[in-house]
């Protein structure tokens, strides 16, 4: 009896440790989703021992839910069963060690599978995951020695039988004593609560980490040196802007019409500029990540970004820059897997949609004047230290790819500052 007591204590400790590791993997997973460059000091050891690579892979989720959530559900259930098994509830009422054996054996098989995926498919191992695999093995060993009256194979069969008859017991379809039925129904309630917990933990962690991440980004923005960005007004080669140049908040954005994050940010900026109308001055600049017009780009990336930038500025010569700007940022062709020529054709359709003069557009696109202005934007961005799009300078301080929530916080802070 003392041996069984010690084994149950051992199982509780092992399961609690595994629960902690499951929560830690969710935390790292959430941080990586917020900031792909995040490196956990606990598990970013080398290229081969690297949580980031594993937890950013498609294998880190199942049905868009982090595997750590399933871990919480599993280890919580095991802990519940170990505690039930602890009590002297009678032969029919006591939760069998065979059920625990089935669950722990399944955990070992799952660990072996995931280890193989990490080692041979992903090419990296996650220390947190390795810790859970080791704990799964210890759990299986502990359960194996908990009750060795019968052969291993027979115990597995008995455990599977007990699992399969559980729904019948809950529904009252099998005749057992009241204690057994109460325990079975209590287990269902516990499982429901564990499922709710497993689903809510990632959401709670994400809420906490988003708040911390946003505060960190805003602090970095505040620490940035303030620079003056020259603005050219008037003429066909001028910079396009919205709002009063003397407004308390000035935003200069360098973007790329084909950049997914720029396209997301466009919707947020459009909403915020309307909300803070009269309080914000906004200037749009170009930094197409396309080596057909950007000599700083040494690889093929956004094949129509330069063409789109030219289209917007040529539309600007006809007084419709902002209409073209909206058309391009909301053009669905950029979001679909279309060929370069197909996307270019969709851009060209904007001439008719925006009721532009087609001959004037053709002349402008064939000329070099707007290409020269785009090149000037590119070199200015490089001089300012731009490393990717979208990059904004808010009141002269740089910030990269901010979310709507971050922008709102910065605007609120600037407009309420004494």
C-alpha positions as CSV (number, residue, x, y, z in Angstrom):
1,X,0.0,0.0,0.0
2,X,2.8,2.4,0.8
3,X,4.4,1.7,-2.6
4,X,1.1,2.5,-4.3
5,X,0.8,5.7,-2.3
6,X,4.3,6.8,-3.3
7,X,3.5,6.0,-6.9
8,X,0.4,8.2,-6.9
9,X,2.4,11.1,-5.3
10,X,5.0,10.6,-8.0
11,X,2.3,10.7,-10.7
12,X,0.8,13.9,-9.3
13,X,4.2,15.6,-9.3
14,X,5.0,14.4,-12.8
15,X,1.6,15.5,-14.2
16,X,1.8,18.9,-12.5
17,X,5.3,19.4,-14.0
18,X,4.0,18.4,-17.5
19,X,1.1,20.9,-17.1
20,X,3.6,23.7,-16.4
21,X,5.6,22.8,-19.5
22,X,2.4,22.7,-21.6
23,X,1.5,26.3,-20.4
24,X,5.1,27.4,-21.2
25,X,4.9,26.1,-24.7
26,X,1.7,28.0,-25.3
27,X,3.4,31.1,-23.9
28,X,6.3,30.8,-26.4
29,X,3.9,30.0,-29.2
30,X,1.9,33.1,-28.5
31,X,5.1,35.3,-28.3
32,X,6.3,33.9,-31.6
33,X,3.0,34.7,-33.2
34,X,3.3,38.3,-32.0
35,X,7.0,38.7,-32.8
36,X,8.5,36.0,-35.1
37,X,12.0,37.2,-34.1
38,X,11.4,36.3,-30.4
39,X,14.0,34.0,-28.9
40,X,13.2,32.3,-25.6
41,X,16.2,32.3,-23.3
42,X,15.1,28.9,-22.0
43,X,15.0,27.0,-25.2
44,X,16.8,28.9,-28.0
45,X,20.1,27.0,-27.5
46,X,21.3,26.3,-31.1
47,X,20.0,25.8,-34.6
48,X,19.2,22.2,-33.7
49,X,17.9,22.8,-30.2
50,X,15.4,25.6,-30.9
51,X,11.8,26.1,-29.7
52,X,11.2,28.8,-32.2
53,X,11.6,26.6,-35.3
54,X,9.4,23.9,-33.8
55,X,6.7,26.1,-32.4
56,X,6.4,28.2,-35.6
57,X,6.0,25.1,-37.7
58,X,2.6,23.8,-39.0
59,X,3.0,20.9,-36.5
60,X,2.7,23.2,-33.5
61,X,-1.1,23.5,-34.0
62,X,-4.0,21.1,-34.6
63,X,-7.2,22.7,-35.9
64,X,-5.6,26.1,-35.3
65,X,-5.2,25.3,-31.6
66,X,-1.7,25.1,-30.0
67,X,-0.7,21.6,-29.0
68,X,0.0,22.9,-25.5
69,X,-3.8,23.4,-25.1
70,X,-4.4,19.7,-25.8
71,X,-1.6,19.1,-23.3
72,X,-3.5,21.0,-20.6
73,X,-6.6,19.0,-21.3
74,X,-4.7,15.7,-21.2
75,X,-2.6,16.3,-18.1
76,X,-5.6,17.8,-16.3
77,X,-7.6,14.7,-17.1
78,X,-4.8,12.4,-15.9
79,X,-4.4,14.4,-12.7
80,X,-8.1,14.1,-12.1
81,X,-8.0,10.3,-12.7
82,X,-5.0,9.8,-10.4
83,X,-6.8,11.6,-7.6
84,X,-9.9,9.5,-8.2
85,X,-7.8,6.4,-8.2
86,X,-6.3,7.4,-4.9
87,X,-9.4,6.8,-2.8
88,X,-10.7,3.4,-1.6
89,X,-14.0,3.6,-3.6
90,X,-14.8,-0.1,-3.9
91,X,-14.1,-2.4,-6.8
92,X,-16.8,-1.0,-9.1
93,X,-16.5,2.6,-8.1
94,X,-12.8,3.0,-8.1
95,X,-11.3,4.4,-11.3
96,X,-9.1,1.7,-12.7
97,X,-5.3,2.0,-13.1
98,X,-5.9,0.4,-16.5
99,X,-7.5,3.6,-17.8
100,X,-4.4,5.6,-16.7
101,X,-2.2,2.9,-18.4
102,X,-4.0,3.4,-21.7
103,X,-3.7,7.2,-21.5
104,X,0.0,7.2,-20.5
105,X,0.8,4.6,-23.1
106,X,-1.0,6.8,-25.7
107,X,1.1,9.8,-24.5
108,X,4.3,7.9,-25.0
109,X,3.3,6.9,-28.6
110,X,2.4,10.5,-29.3
111,X,5.7,11.7,-27.9
112,X,7.6,9.3,-30.1
113,X,5.7,10.5,-33.2
114,X,6.2,14.2,-32.4
115,X,9.9,13.6,-31.6
116,X,10.3,12.0,-35.0
117,X,8.5,14.9,-36.7
118,X,10.8,17.4,-34.9
119,X,14.0,15.5,-35.6
120,X,13.4,14.4,-39.2
121,X,10.8,16.8,-40.6
122,X,11.3,20.1,-38.9
123,X,15.0,19.6,-38.2
124,X,15.0,21.0,-34.7
125,X,14.1,19.9,-31.2
126,X,12.2,21.9,-28.6
127,X,13.6,21.6,-25.1
128,X,10.2,22.3,-23.6
129,X,8.7,19.6,-25.8
130,X,11.5,17.2,-24.9
131,X,10.7,17.8,-21.2
132,X,7.1,16.8,-21.8
133,X,8.2,13.7,-23.7
134,X,10.4,12.6,-20.8
135,X,7.6,13.3,-18.3
136,X,5.2,11.2,-20.4
137,X,7.6,8.3,-20.2
138,X,7.9,8.7,-16.4
139,X,4.1,8.9,-16.2
140,X,3.8,5.6,-18.1
141,X,6.4,3.9,-15.9
142,X,4.7,5.1,-12.7
143,X,1.3,3.8,-14.0
144,X,2.8,0.6,-15.2
145,X,4.0,-0.3,-11.7
146,X,0.8,1.0,-10.0
147,X,-1.0,-2.3,-10.6
148,X,0.8,-5.3,-12.1
149,X,-1.7,-8.1,-11.3
150,X,-2.3,-8.9,-15.0
151,X,-0.2,-8.9,-18.1
152,X,0.4,-5.6,-19.9
153,X,-1.7,-6.5,-23.0
154,X,-4.7,-7.6,-20.9
155,X,-4.4,-4.4,-18.8
156,X,-4.6,-2.3,-22.0
157,X,-7.6,-4.1,-23.2
158,X,-9.3,-3.7,-19.8
159,X,-8.5,0.0,-19.8
160,X,-9.9,0.5,-23.3
161,X,-13.0,-1.4,-22.2
162,X,-13.4,0.9,-19.2
163,X,-13.0,4.0,-21.4
164,X,-15.6,2.7,-23.9
165,X,-18.2,1.9,-21.2
166,X,-17.8,5.3,-19.5
167,X,-20.5,7.0,-21.7
168,X,-22.9,4.2,-20.9
169,X,-22.2,4.6,-17.2
170,X,-22.9,8.3,-17.4
171,X,-26.1,7.7,-19.3
172,X,-27.2,5.1,-16.8
173,X,-27.3,2.4,-19.5
174,X,-25.2,0.0,-17.4
175,X,-26.1,-1.0,-13.9
176,X,-23.4,0.0,-11.4
177,X,-23.7,1.3,-7.9
178,X,-24.6,4.9,-7.3
179,X,-21.0,5.9,-6.4
180,X,-19.7,4.7,-9.8
181,X,-22.4,6.6,-11.7
182,X,-21.8,9.8,-9.6
183,X,-18.0,9.6,-10.2
184,X,-18.5,9.0,-13.9
185,X,-20.8,12.1,-14.2
186,X,-18.5,14.1,-12.0
187,X,-15.7,13.2,-14.4
188,X,-17.7,14.5,-17.4
189,X,-18.2,17.8,-15.6
190,X,-14.5,17.9,-14.8
191,X,-13.7,17.2,-18.4
192,X,-15.9,20.0,-19.6
193,X,-14.2,22.4,-17.2
194,X,-10.8,21.2,-18.3
195,X,-11.7,21.7,-21.9
196,X,-12.9,25.3,-21.2
197,X,-9.6,25.9,-19.3
198,X,-7.5,24.4,-22.2
199,X,-9.2,26.8,-24.6
200,X,-9.1,29.9,-22.4
201,X,-5.4,29.6,-21.3
202,X,-4.0,30.5,-24.8
203,X,-6.5,33.4,-25.0
204,X,-5.5,34.7,-21.5
205,X,-1.8,34.4,-22.3
206,X,-2.3,36.1,-25.7
207,X,-4.2,39.0,-24.1
208,X,-1.4,39.5,-21.5
209,X,1.4,39.2,-24.1
210,X,-0.3,41.5,-26.6
211,X,-0.5,44.2,-23.8
212,X,3.2,43.7,-23.0
213,X,4.2,43.6,-26.6
214,X,2.3,46.8,-27.4
215,X,3.9,48.6,-24.4
216,X,7.3,47.4,-25.5
217,X,6.8,48.7,-29.1
218,X,5.5,52.1,-27.8
219,X,8.5,52.3,-25.5
220,X,10.9,51.6,-28.4
221,X,9.1,54.3,-30.5
222,X,9.5,56.8,-27.7
223,X,13.2,56.0,-27.4
224,X,13.8,56.6,-31.2
225,X,15.7,59.7,-32.2
226,X,13.5,62.4,-33.7
227,X,14.2,63.3,-37.3
228,X,13.0,65.8,-39.8
229,X,11.6,64.3,-43.0
230,X,11.5,66.7,-46.0
231,X,8.2,67.2,-47.8
232,X,7.8,68.5,-51.3
233,X,4.5,70.2,-51.9
234,X,2.8,71.0,-55.1
235,X,3.5,70.0,-58.7
236,X,3.3,66.5,-60.3
237,X,6.4,65.4,-58.3
238,X,5.1,66.6,-54.9
239,X,4.4,64.4,-51.9
240,X,0.8,63.5,-51.3
241,X,-0.6,64.2,-47.9
242,X,-3.9,64.6,-46.0
243,X,-4.6,67.1,-43.2
244,X,-3.1,70.3,-41.9
245,X,0.7,70.4,-42.0
246,X,0.6,72.1,-38.6
247,X,-1.5,69.4,-36.9
248,X,-0.2,68.2,-33.5
249,X,0.5,64.7,-35.0
250,X,2.5,64.1,-38.1
251,X,2.7,60.6,-39.8
252,X,4.9,59.8,-42.7
253,X,4.5,56.3,-44.0
254,X,6.7,54.4,-46.5
255,X,4.8,51.5,-47.9
256,X,4.4,48.9,-50.7
257,X,1.0,48.3,-52.3
258,X,1.8,44.5,-52.6
259,X,3.0,44.2,-49.0
260,X,0.4,42.2,-46.9
261,X,1.1,44.1,-43.7
262,X,0.9,47.5,-45.5
263,X,-2.5,46.4,-46.9
264,X,-3.7,45.5,-43.3
265,X,-2.3,48.8,-42.0
266,X,-4.1,50.8,-44.7
267,X,-7.5,49.8,-43.3
268,X,-6.5,50.8,-39.8
269,X,-5.0,54.1,-40.9
270,X,-8.0,55.0,-43.0
271,X,-10.2,54.5,-40.0
272,X,-7.9,56.4,-37.6
273,X,-7.4,59.3,-40.0
274,X,-11.1,59.8,-40.2
275,X,-11.5,59.4,-36.4
276,X,-8.8,62.0,-35.7
277,X,-9.6,64.3,-38.6
278,X,-8.1,67.7,-38.2
279,X,-5.5,66.4,-35.6
280,X,-3.3,64.3,-37.8
281,X,-1.2,65.2,-40.9
282,X,-0.5,62.1,-43.0
283,X,2.0,61.8,-45.9
284,X,2.3,58.7,-48.1
285,X,5.7,57.7,-49.6
286,X,6.8,54.8,-51.6
287,X,9.2,51.9,-50.9
288,X,8.3,49.1,-53.3
289,X,10.1,45.9,-52.5
290,X,10.6,45.2,-56.2
291,X,14.0,45.2,-57.9
292,X,12.6,46.6,-61.1
293,X,12.6,50.1,-59.6
294,X,14.3,49.6,-56.2
295,X,18.0,49.1,-56.5
296,X,18.2,48.3,-52.8
297,X,16.3,45.0,-53.4
298,X,18.6,42.3,-54.6
299,X,16.0,39.5,-54.9
300,X,12.7,39.0,-56.7
301,X,9.8,39.7,-54.3
302,X,6.8,41.9,-55.1
303,X,6.6,41.7,-58.9
304,X,4.0,44.4,-59.3
305,X,4.9,46.8,-56.5
306,X,6.8,49.2,-58.8
307,X,4.0,49.1,-61.3
308,X,1.5,49.9,-58.6
309,X,3.5,52.8,-57.3
310,X,3.8,54.2,-60.8
311,X,0.1,53.8,-61.3
312,X,-0.8,55.7,-58.1
313,X,1.5,58.6,-58.9
314,X,0.4,58.8,-62.5
315,X,-3.2,58.9,-61.3
316,X,-2.1,61.7,-59.0
317,X,-1.2,63.8,-62.1
318,X,-4.9,63.7,-62.9
319,X,-5.8,64.6,-59.3
320,X,-6.8,61.1,-58.2
321,X,-3.9,59.9,-56.2
322,X,-5.9,59.0,-53.1
323,X,-8.6,57.2,-55.2
324,X,-5.8,55.2,-56.8
325,X,-4.2,54.6,-53.4
326,X,-7.4,53.1,-52.1
327,X,-8.0,51.1,-55.2
328,X,-4.5,49.5,-55.0
329,X,-4.5,48.8,-51.3
330,X,-7.9,47.1,-51.6
331,X,-7.2,45.3,-54.9
332,X,-8.0,41.6,-54.2
333,X,-5.6,40.5,-57.0
334,X,-2.7,41.1,-54.7
335,X,-4.1,38.6,-52.2
336,X,-4.7,35.9,-54.7
337,X,-2.2,33.6,-56.3
338,X,-2.2,35.2,-59.7
339,X,0.5,35.5,-62.3
340,X,2.4,38.8,-62.7
341,X,0.6,39.7,-65.9
342,X,-2.8,38.9,-64.4
343,X,-2.1,41.2,-61.5
344,X,-0.9,43.9,-63.8
345,X,-4.0,43.6,-65.9
346,X,-6.1,44.1,-62.7
347,X,-4.1,47.2,-61.9
348,X,-4.7,48.5,-65.4
349,X,-8.4,48.0,-64.9
350,X,-8.2,50.9,-62.4
351,X,-7.9,53.3,-65.3
352,X,-11.5,52.7,-66.3
353,X,-12.8,52.2,-62.7
354,X,-11.3,55.5,-61.6
355,X,-12.3,57.2,-64.9
356,X,-8.8,58.2,-65.7
357,X,-7.6,59.5,-69.1
358,X,-6.0,56.4,-70.6
359,X,-3.7,58.2,-73.1
360,X,-2.4,60.4,-70.3
361,X,-1.8,57.4,-68.1
362,X,0.0,55.6,-70.9
363,X,2.3,58.6,-71.4
364,X,3.0,59.0,-67.7
365,X,3.8,55.3,-67.2
366,X,6.2,55.3,-70.1
367,X,7.9,58.4,-68.9
368,X,10.6,58.5,-66.2
369,X,9.5,61.5,-64.1
370,X,7.4,59.5,-61.6
371,X,9.9,56.7,-61.5
372,X,12.5,59.3,-60.5
373,X,10.2,60.5,-57.6
374,X,9.7,56.9,-56.5
375,X,13.5,56.4,-56.6
376,X,13.9,59.5,-54.5
377,X,11.5,58.1,-51.9
378,X,13.5,54.9,-51.8
379,X,16.8,56.6,-51.2
380,X,15.3,58.9,-48.5
381,X,13.9,55.8,-46.7
382,X,17.3,54.1,-46.9
383,X,18.9,57.2,-45.4
384,X,16.4,57.2,-42.6
385,X,17.2,53.6,-41.8
386,X,14.1,51.8,-43.2
387,X,14.5,48.0,-43.1
388,X,11.1,46.9,-44.2
389,X,7.5,47.9,-44.8
390,X,5.3,49.4,-43.5
391,X,7.5,51.8,-41.6
392,X,6.1,55.0,-40.2
393,X,7.6,58.1,-38.6
394,X,5.2,59.5,-36.1
395,X,6.2,63.0,-35.1
396,X,9.7,62.2,-36.5
397,X,10.1,58.9,-34.6
398,X,10.3,55.6,-36.4
399,X,8.0,52.7,-35.8
400,X,7.7,49.5,-37.8
401,X,4.4,47.7,-38.7
402,X,2.3,49.0,-35.8
403,X,-1.1,47.5,-35.1
404,X,-4.2,49.7,-34.9
405,X,-4.2,49.4,-31.2
406,X,-0.6,50.6,-30.9
407,X,-1.3,53.5,-33.3
408,X,-4.4,54.5,-31.2
409,X,-2.4,54.5,-28.0
410,X,0.3,56.6,-29.5
411,X,-2.2,59.1,-31.0
412,X,-4.0,59.3,-27.7
413,X,-0.8,59.9,-25.8
414,X,0.4,62.6,-28.2
415,X,-2.9,64.4,-28.2
416,X,-3.4,64.4,-24.5
417,X,0.2,65.3,-23.6
418,X,0.5,68.7,-21.8
